[in-house]
Amino acid sequence: MAQSVGLNPHPLMRVAGIDPASFAATQGWIAAKSVSELLELSASQSGRDDFGLRMSLDRGVSNLGPVGLIAREEPDVRSALGIVLRHMKLHNEAIRLDLTESRGLATIRVTPMDGMILGQQSVDLVVASTLRVLCDFLPDEWLPISTCFTHAAPADDEMHIRIFGPSIHFDHEIDGIIIATSDLDAPNRLSNPVLRPFAQEYLGLLAPPENPSLAGQVRDLIATLLPTEHCSVTRIARSLGMDRRTLHRRLAQSGETYSSILDAVRRDHATMSIERGDRSLTEISVELGFSELSAFSRWFRQQFGCSPKAWPQQ
């Protein structure tokens, strides 16, 4: 991409602290801070505000490496995207993708991990690459309902419109993509049912469960599904290959219940989000699976003895 806009890439890499030889290696990591600096430097030197977007044009699910290989065999878009969200750290440790659903709309939000600051080019690249992954799963000519960026509008937004369509919002409170919830339930056109068992087996080798106990697995699934409208004991039991009665019985043997694990996940997420201060209480309540802010406030008071607003002072 650098060469296509008249730049010599190797000196730029060295200025950003990246050894060009590292790209020939199949193992190892490259510092995200250096990559972000490289993209900003390339955009500045070439005079191309859309450099990061241009980087995304030939991207798709295959660029996610092993994570993409597993996701492409999932039967529907929701399951495929869930694989990407849960295992993104195998591909990129600098960003987090969050999925929330409300009133027929699904929001895929891109945020840097704690302590990481991403430049505009990196944000554009990640959001556009996420869109390219969705485009691989969904029918041709599909476009999101809208795309949001926290940064200001560029002087020329032609490339943004070309990639995302006409509904783009700049100076927004989030970086991300908004799609119809029905899109998540669409069949994954890349999926091959014959290959899925092998992909799942590979996933087990690639990323063994962090919490091998049943309660730990339930906790991980709740944390993933909670921001969506599809977090239920029935769905989680099915994901674990059992019915809900069996799940309840096996959890009881370890002194746990589905409700106790659900509350624990909600407590951890609520306190962390409130202390971080980057989301409104309404957003937090949606991420915790509450239909209304008032329901979240009642639950919070039952758990902590104070309102969400009073928590930071306590």
N, C-alpha and C positions, 0 to 999 in steps of 0.2 A: 504493500500500500504506500509506503514511504517513497519507493522508487517511482510509482505511478504519478506522484505529485511533485517530482523533481528533487527529492531528498536522497541523501546518502545515509542509509539506515545505520551502518556500523558505528560511525562516530557519535550519532545520537544515542545509541544504546550505551556506549561507554560513558557519555556525559551523565546518563541517568543511573549509572552504576550497574549495568547489566553486561555480562560477558557474552558477546554474540555466539560463542561456541556452545553456550548452555542450551541453545535451541536445538542442537543436534542430539542432545541426551533425551532418552525416553523416561528417565527417572529424575527425581529431585524437584525442588520448588524454586520459583522466581519470586522475589519480594514484591508484594502488591504495591507498596509505596513507590518502588522504582518503575513499575509498569505504568502507574498513574502519571508519574513525572514524565515518562517517555511519551505518552500520548499527548499530554499538554504541550510538551516541547515540540512535538511533530506538528501539532495544529498551529502553534505560533509561528514556527519556521516556514511552514508551507502557506500560511494565510488561509487555511481551510478550517472554518469553524465546525464543519461537519466531518472532521477526520475520524472520530470515533464511530459515527454512523456508517461511514464508508467501510470501516473495518468489519462491520456486521453483515455486509451484503452476502457474503458467501458462507455464513455460519448457519448452524442448525443443530439438531440433536446429536449428530456425529461428533461435534466439537466438544461434547461433554465427556468424551472418552468412555470408560467403563460404565459410568453412571448413565450415559445416553444409550449404551448398548442394552442395558437392563430395562430402561424406561420404554424403549421402542417396542418391547414385546408385551406391554401391559394392554389389557383389552379395551380400555376407554381412556379418554383424555384425563379424567380426574385421577385415575390410578397412576398413569404415566407421570403426571405432574407431581403427584405425591412422592414418587420415587426421587424425582429431581430435588424437591424441597427437603426431603429427609436426609439425602446423602450429598447435598451440594458441597459439604466440607471436604469430600474426597476429591473434588475438582478445584474448588476455590474457597480458601479460608478467610477471605477478606469481606465477603458479602453474605447477607442473609435474605432469603426469599420467603415472604409470608403470604399466605392465602387466607382471605376472609370473604364470607358470603353474607349478603343481606338483601332481602326483598328482590330476589331474582337477579342480582348483580354479584359478580365475583371480582375481587380486587387482588392483584398480584403485586405486592409492594417490595421494592428493592431498598434495602438499607445496609450501610456499612456495619461491619462488626464493631464492637466497642473499641474505641481508641483509633479507629481507622478513618481517615479522611480521603474521600475520592473526589478527583477533579471532574469537571463537566464532561470531558471526553470519556472518562471511564464510566460515568453514569449513563451517558448516551449509549455506549457500547453494550453495557450490561442489559439495559432495558430493551434495546433493539435485538440483542441476541436472544433474550427471553421470548420476544415476539417471534423470532425465526423458529425457535423450538416449537412453539404453539402452531405455527404455520405448517410445520412438518406433520403434526398430528391431525390437523383439521383439513377440510376440503380446500381446493384451490380457490383463490379470490377471497378467502376469509379475511376479515379485518376486525380489530377490537372495536368496542363501543367508543372508547376514548383512551388517550394516553396522557399521562401527567408528568411534569418535570418541575422540580423546585427552582431550577435556574431560569434566568430571564430568556426571553425569546431571542434567537440569533438574528443578525441583520438579514440573513437569507434563510428562510425556513423550507426551501424547496425540497431538500433531502429528507427532512422530517415528514413532510406530507407524502413524499414518495414511498416512504417505508411504513408509516403508521396510518395513513389516510388523513382526511381533513380535520378530524376531531382531536385536536391537540391543545392542551392547557399548560401554559408556562406560568412561572411564579406561583406554582401550586404548593400545597402543604406536603405532598408526597411525590416520590418518583415511582411510577408504576403503570400498570395496564389494567383497564377495567373491561371485563367481558361479560357476556350473558352467562348465568349459571347453567343454562341448557347446553352451552358449548362444552362444559366440563363432562357432561353425560354423553357426549357424542362418541361414537366408536373411534378408536385409534386406527387410522388407515394403514399404519406401518406394522401393526401387530400380526404375528404369526403364532396361532395357538400351539402349534407343535413345538415351537422353540421356547415358549414361556417357562416350562419346568426347568430347562437348562439354564435360562437366565436367572431364575430364582436361586438355583443351586450355586451359580457363580456369585450372586450377591452375598450369599451366606459365607463364601470363602473370602470375598473382598471386604465385607464389612460385617463381621460377627456382631450380634446384638450387644450393645453396651450394658444392657440390663438383662442377663440371661434368664432370670426368674420370671415366672408368669406375671407377677405383679409389676415387675419392671417393664415387661413387654407391653402390658396394658397401659402403663403410664406413658410410654413413648408414643403409642398410638393415639391416646387421648390428646397429648400435647400437639400432635400433628393435625388431628381432625377437629379439635375444639373450635378453631376460628371458622370452620365451615358449618353448614347446616346439616351435616351428615355424621355428627359424632353421636353415636348411640351404642348402648351395650350390645344390641343385636349385630350391628355392623362390625364392631370390634371383635366379638366372638367369631363371626364369620371369617374375619381376616386371620384369626388364629386357628382356623380349621375346626371349630367346635360350635355347639349351640349355646344359647345364653344360660340355660340351666347348668350345663357342664361348667361354663365359665364361673358362674356364681359358686358352685360347689367347690371348685378347685381354689378359688380365691379365699373362700371361708377356711379351707384347710391351713392357709398361711396367715389367718387372722385378719384378712383384708376383705373389703367389699368394693364393688365398682364405685359406689358413691363416695367412699372414703378416699379412693385414689383420685377421683374427679375433683373433689374439694382440695386435695393436696396440690394438684397441678394448678388449679385456679388460684390458690393462695400464693404460690411461688410466682406465677405470672403477674398477678395483680400487684403485689408489693414491688416487684422488680420494675414494672412499667410505670407505676406511680412515682417511684424514687428517681427513675431515669428522666421523667418529665417531658418526653418527646411525643406523647399521645394524649388526646383528650380523654376524659372519663367515658364519654360516649363510645369512642373508638375501643377503649379497653374493654368495655362491657360487651361489645360485639365480638371481640377476639376471644372472650371467655364464654361465648355461646349464650349470652343473655339476650332476650328479645327486646328488653327495655332497660334504660338506665336505672329506673326505680327498682327493678328486680335485682340488678347488680348491687345497688346501694343497700338494699335489705340484707342480701346474702353477706355482703362485706361487714355490715354491722354485727351480724350473728357470729361471724368468724373472728373478728378483731375487737369488737366492743366499741367501735367508733366509726364515723363516716369515712368514705374514701378521701374527702377533702381534708379531714383532720389528721389523716395518717402521717403525712410528712412531719407535722409538728410533734406527733407522739413518738 
